[in-house]
Every structure is written in structure tokens, then in C-alpha cells.
Amino acid sequence: MDIRCRKLKCAFNDHFTCKARGITVTKNALCSQYIEDESKEEPDTSKHMFDRTPKYSPQRDSKAIEIECCAKCILNHEGKCVANGITINDYRAKPACLTYLKK
């Protein structure tokens, strides 16, 4: 499972890959593990998108991370996410799951 996170100031973010032991997606489709790390610098990756590729960490195996889901999503199967991967957004203040599909 590919766990991508665009919240670059999150304490668990390692070059767009989530390194948390587990993720819980709330009823509002938000990542409850998000912890802002003020010491991390948030680069503007779109500024140089045509000059160089941003650095990405390797994806994590789904066995290495537990993804609980409390949202009313079609990918929620008995409280577990069954998507092939999830992405947490960066364009809003809150870390929302972009894989969320309303049931």
C-alpha cells in the first residue's frame, strides 16, 4: 500500500511518505496522527517542478502500517482501509484523506 502525505511539516512525513506506526482516518476523513513539527521547513515543491523531480522516500508495505478508518467511505471495510494506497492532502489547513469516497 502506498501511503503518501503532502503535509511536509508533519512529524511522521519523510519525503512524502508517512512513517507513523499507524494511521486513523476520522469520521470527517482527517488523519488523526498529524503532528506539526515546527522545526521542519516546508519547501515549495511546485516552484521547481519542471527543473527537478522532488525527492520521494520508498513506499511502505501495507503490513508495516495499520490504517483504521472511521469515515463513511466505500473503502472502509469493518474499520480498516482496503484502498491500494492513500494520500493525505496539503492544500487545506487540515490533513484530509484524498482517497475518501463517500458511501
N, C-alpha and C positions, 0 to 999 in steps of 0.2 A: 504494500500500500504506500502510495506516495503522499507524504504529509508536508505540504508546502505552507509556509507562513510568510506573509508580506509585512508583518509587524516587526520591522527590523530592530526596534528598541525593546522588544520582549526579551526577558532574561533567558528564555529557552530557545531563542532563534539563533541558528548557526548557518549563516549564509542561505537564508530562505528555507531551511529545513528545521522542523521542530524537534528538539532534543528532550522534551519533557517525558517522564515515565508513562504518563497517561494524559488523555485529554477528555474533558467532559464538555459536551455541547449542551447548553442550557435550553429551556423551553423557548427562549427568544432567538435561538440559533447563534448564540455567542460562545466563544471559547472562555471557559471559566478559569483556565490556568494562566491567562495572560497576566504577567507581572512586568511593568515597565521598568527598565534598567536605565537610569539617567546617565550612567557612565558610557553607554553605547552611543555612538554617533550614527545618525540616520542619513546615509548617503542618498543623493538624488540619482537613482539608477536610470531614470529616463533622460537625464542630461547627456549621457554618453552612449545611449543605446545603439547608435549606428557606428560608433568608434570602436567599442569593445564589448564583449559579452560579459554580463555580470557573473561573479563567482557564485556557484551553487555547490552546496555540500551534497554528497551522495544521498539518495533516498533511503528511508528506513524500511525494514521488513515489517509487515503487519504484526508479526509475532513479538516484535520488540516494543510495541506500544499498544496500550488498551484505549480504545475510543468508545466512550459511553455517550449515548445520545438521549436527551430528554425532549427534543423537539418533535413536533408532529410532522415528520418528514417521511417520504416514501422509502428512504434508505435506512430508516430506523427499524431494526428487527429485534424486538424484545429488549430494547435498551442498548443495543450495540449497533454501530455504524457498519453497513455492509457495502459501502461505496468502494470503488477501486482506489480511491485517494480523495483527500480533502485539501482545500485551500482556504486559509484564513486571510481576509482582506486587509487592506491598508488604507482605503480611500475614505473611511469614516473613522470617527473617534473611537468606536468600539470594535473589538476584534470579531467580526461576524464570519460564520461559515458560509463560503460561497457555493458549496456543494449542496446546501439545503434546498430541497424541493418540497413545497407544501403538499401535504397529504390531502 
